[in-house]
């Protein structure tokens, strides 16, 4: 059931262009961002350690560089905030997490 929600969320968001006026980085699509956000939401909105990034990488299929690029993009777009050891998604369902 969780994966069905993930797929549905990605499908709904995949048609979106860059968010908050930010231009998507080279090699990153709106679908990539939607997939990443869905995976982080599924993981509880906060990634505290590198070990917690592994399930995100598995769900998305992104390598480390692509994960970092998406996180940086979301931070610049105001949809993510750095934490002491990771980051927190601050948009969508995670806005009040």
Order of alpha helices (4+ residues) and beta strands (2+ residues): alpha-alpha-beta-alpha-alpha-beta-beta
